[in-house]
């Protein structure tokens, strides 16, 4: 693999994503009382009850899905499979020079967020989630973290780029 500005950009986006996520989780773990089986934990309203910080250890994936799987299946689904997929995506973006800049940023953000959450599962046995948004029942999220924000942002960018390319082809 030749080290180019493009390769540097990919690894820079991945690294910044991981660092922002891990620093935010360290701050949350050190400053916010966690929710446990016997305690609801600390809830810190940032913008009234619409944006709340809390400390929740998620042993599953998105919204806790998979947390009740047996240990072997959880290892496969939440660690091995994501590592393999992230490796393939990284290989793809490093080798396919036709990927547009927005998609390159999106894929790099997804890889960085994925690595950050996989790291948590390996080191801590769970992923620290801490953001919660509730816009008066109109829009409500699960509890999430910066890695989730990176993955979701990357997916939205890919969707937007894909739809833009499709619309451009239809008008030609």
Beta strands, then each sheet from edge to edge (+ up, - down):
strand 1: 44-47
strand 2: 51-58
strand 3: 127-133
sheet 1: 1+ 2- 3+
end
